[in-house]
Amino acid sequence: ANRRNNEAISTRIRVPDRLICLDDRIQGKYCQNLATDIGDFTLLRRDGLYSYHLAVTVDDAWQNITHSVRGVDLLDSTPRQLYLQELLDLPAPAYAHLPVAINHNGQKLSKQSRAAPLSRQHAGRQLWQALRFLGQEPPDELKTGSPAELWIWAGKHWSMNRVPRVDGIEVPETPLDASG
């Protein structure tokens, strides 16, 4: 780690006072002025680990990632990654930020919020619910279908244009139910 007077310090990057924009495939045009909206951000943490922003930027380029589909909770971090891609002369993937389901407390459904795991017994129903949450319109008769049947349907009928545009994390109309 970087040290000053035997104290670990982080390394930050100075950001420009200008808009950095992306045309997100789902959310549309999104712009951010890093200087006024975010400020200088960390590249190397005090503990000697590289920041998420630097790591994901370099990793995506190293793996030749051309499209990045992730949760809308990461949309506001994307301009930082675009700025790093620009500085490092790395290609920028096309981005699509999906709505994120939350629980009744407003927390993102995840291991971190101790969301119930998906059930093998109800996997088809849960996949049907997830497709509905993402704006797709699987037929009611597939509610009791197998995951394989739903994946086949989704592969044939998926439309990115039907994925809802959101301002942030949102509660699904019908909660994604682990019990089925």
C-alpha positions as a printed NumPy array, in Angstrom:
array([[  0.   ,   0.   ,   0.   ],
       [  1.052,   3.582,  -0.488],
       [  2.393,   5.045,   2.728],
       [  2.942,   8.495,   4.153],
       [  4.512,   8.734,   7.609],
       [  3.907,   4.969,   8.046],
       [  0.2  ,   5.475,   7.455],
       [ -1.486,   3.715,   4.528],
       [ -3.058,   6.096,   2.043],
       [ -5.352,   5.566,  -0.898],
       [ -4.658,   6.713,  -4.441],
       [ -7.365,   8.78 ,  -6.061],
       [ -7.865,  10.065,  -9.577],
       [ -8.616,  13.686, -10.305],
       [-11.733,  13.962, -12.456],
       [-12.64 ,  16.518, -15.099],
       [-15.396,  19.099, -14.807],
       [-17.348,  17.876, -17.846],
       [-20.241,  15.602, -18.659],
       [-19.552,  11.95 , -19.325],
       [-22.504,  10.275, -21.025],
       [-23.58 ,   6.846, -22.134],
       [-26.496,   5.604, -24.155],
       [-27.754,   2.758, -22.01 ],
       [-29.695,   0.159, -24.012],
       [-32.5  ,   0.123, -21.416],
       [-32.302,   3.322, -19.39 ],
       [-31.496,   5.648, -22.303],
       [-29.063,   8.542, -22.197],
       [-27.399,   8.969, -18.828],
       [-24.905,  11.741, -18.081],
       [-22.855,  12.634, -15.065],
       [-20.355,  15.369, -14.287],
       [-17.795,  13.478, -12.24 ],
       [-16.368,  16.665, -10.693],
       [-19.692,  17.948,  -9.363],
       [-21.689,  14.725,  -8.969],
       [-19.044,  12.31 ,  -7.654],
       [-15.686,  13.981,  -7.098],
       [-12.266,  12.403,  -7.325],
       [-12.509,   8.666,  -6.737],
       [-10.266,   5.938,  -5.401],
       [ -8.149,   3.713,  -7.659],
       [ -6.058,   2.01 ,  -4.986],
       [ -7.538,   1.539,  -1.533],
       [ -5.675,   2.02 ,   1.747],
       [ -5.554,  -1.749,   2.185],
       [ -3.611,  -2.088,  -1.076],
       [ -6.503,  -3.492,  -3.12 ],
       [ -7.532,  -1.93 ,  -6.409],
       [-10.932,  -0.261,  -6.481],
       [-13.944,  -1.875,  -8.081],
       [-13.979,   0.797, -10.797],
       [-10.404,   0.194, -11.901],
       [-10.671,  -3.59 , -11.568],
       [-13.881,  -3.918, -13.599],
       [-12.609,  -1.521, -16.271],
       [ -9.367,  -3.422, -16.814],
       [-11.022,  -6.835, -16.442],
       [-13.699,  -6.061, -19.042],
       [-11.053,  -4.943, -21.541],
       [ -8.802,  -7.935, -20.777],
       [-11.729, -10.313, -21.405],
       [-12.805,  -8.437, -24.558],
       [-16.253,  -7.763, -23.089],
       [-18.415,  -6.076, -25.725],
       [-21.728,  -5.923, -23.825],
       [-22.31 ,  -5.429, -20.111],
       [-25.738,  -6.252, -18.671],
       [-26.06 ,  -5.513, -14.973],
       [-28.362,  -3.977, -12.391],
       [-29.485,  -0.359, -12.511],
       [-27.906,   0.049,  -9.067],
       [-24.572,   0.204, -10.948],
       [-25.676,   2.814, -13.509],
       [-24.233,   5.763, -11.585],
       [-20.806,   4.101, -11.433],
       [-20.622,   3.612, -15.203],
       [-19.381,   7.147, -16.046],
       [-16.366,   6.537, -13.78 ],
       [-15.585,   3.392, -15.751],
       [-16.066,   5.241, -19.048],
       [-13.618,   7.887, -17.859],
       [-11.044,   5.233, -16.945],
       [-11.584,   3.514, -20.314],
       [-10.897,   6.844, -21.994],
       [ -7.711,   7.481, -19.984],
       [ -6.405,   3.938, -20.509],
       [ -7.405,   3.879, -24.201],
       [ -9.624,   0.849, -23.611],
       [-12.807,   0.014, -25.515],
       [-16.139,   0.702, -23.827],
       [-18.694,  -2.09 , -23.857],
       [-22.318,  -1.404, -24.718],
       [-24.254,  -1.126, -21.466],
       [-27.736,  -2.257, -20.426],
       [-28.859,  -1.706, -16.831],
       [-31.757,  -3.912, -15.712],
       [-34.29 ,  -3.115, -12.987],
       [-33.325,  -4.567,  -9.61 ],
       [-35.866,  -6.329,  -7.396],
       [-36.012,  -5.372,  -3.734],
       [-37.606,  -6.781,  -0.609],
       [-40.268,  -5.133,   1.56 ],
       [-37.506,  -3.195,   3.394],
       [-36.227,  -1.655,   0.168],
       [-33.093,  -3.825,   0.067],
       [-31.851,  -5.411,  -3.137],
       [-32.642,  -9.142,  -3.242],
       [-29.233, -10.698,  -2.663],
       [-27.245, -12.899,  -0.325],
       [-26.145,  -9.722,   1.439],
       [-29.75 ,  -8.874,   2.358],
       [-30.351, -12.541,   3.242],
       [-32.922, -13.004,   0.484],
       [-34.352, -16.501,   0.36 ],
       [-32.572, -18.656,  -2.205],
       [-34.429, -19.762,  -5.277],
       [-36.151, -23.083,  -4.896],
       [-35.453, -26.012,  -7.231],
       [-38.998, -27.155,  -6.562],
       [-40.441, -23.85 ,  -7.824],
       [-37.731, -22.873, -10.325],
       [-40.112, -22.665, -13.296],
       [-42.541, -20.404, -11.461],
       [-39.724, -18.189, -10.208],
       [-38.245, -17.878, -13.696],
       [-41.72 , -17.006, -15.011],
       [-41.982, -14.279, -12.33 ],
       [-38.517, -12.935, -13.178],
       [-39.393, -12.744, -16.877],
       [-42.566, -10.821, -16.018],
       [-40.566,  -8.469, -13.758],
       [-38.243,  -7.799, -16.694],
       [-41.166,  -6.765, -18.885],
       [-41.396,  -9.968, -20.862],
       [-44.799, -11.565, -21.272],
       [-44.537, -15.321, -20.799],
       [-47.926, -16.97 , -21.266],
       [-49.851, -18.004, -18.152],
       [-49.675, -21.67 , -19.155],
       [-45.886, -21.513, -18.63 ],
       [-46.358, -20.594, -14.926],
       [-46.092, -24.301, -14.196],
       [-43.586, -25.009, -16.969],
       [-40.093, -26.296, -16.468],
       [-37.109, -23.943, -16.504],
       [-36.062, -25.516, -19.824],
       [-39.454, -24.651, -21.377],
       [-39.232, -21.085, -20.071],
       [-35.679, -20.612, -21.361],
       [-36.77 , -21.82 , -24.798],
       [-39.711, -19.402, -24.733],
       [-37.482, -16.548, -23.512],
       [-34.88 , -17.223, -26.205],
       [-37.521, -16.936, -28.908],
       [-39.48 , -13.99 , -27.476],
       [-37.031, -11.825, -25.513],
       [-37.316,  -8.121, -26.261],
       [-34.921,  -5.64 , -24.703],
       [-37.442,  -2.931, -25.648],
       [-39.929,  -4.367, -23.12 ],
       [-37.519,  -4.228, -20.166],
       [-38.817,  -1.405, -17.956],
       [-36.903,   1.815, -17.666],
       [-36.48 ,   2.771, -14.003],
       [-35.028,   5.607, -11.952],
       [-33.519,   3.249,  -9.419],
       [-34.174,   0.052,  -7.576],
       [-37.852,  -0.878,  -7.568],
       [-40.275,  -3.239,  -5.899],
       [-41.574,  -5.897,  -8.295],
       [-45.338,  -5.802,  -8.974],
       [-45.537,  -9.393,  -7.864],
       [-42.832, -10.251,  -5.323],
       [-40.351, -12.822,  -6.546],
       [-41.46 , -15.585,  -4.261],
       [-39.021, -18.264,  -3.164],
       [-41.846, -20.498,  -2.062],
       [-43.519, -20.487,  -5.46 ]])
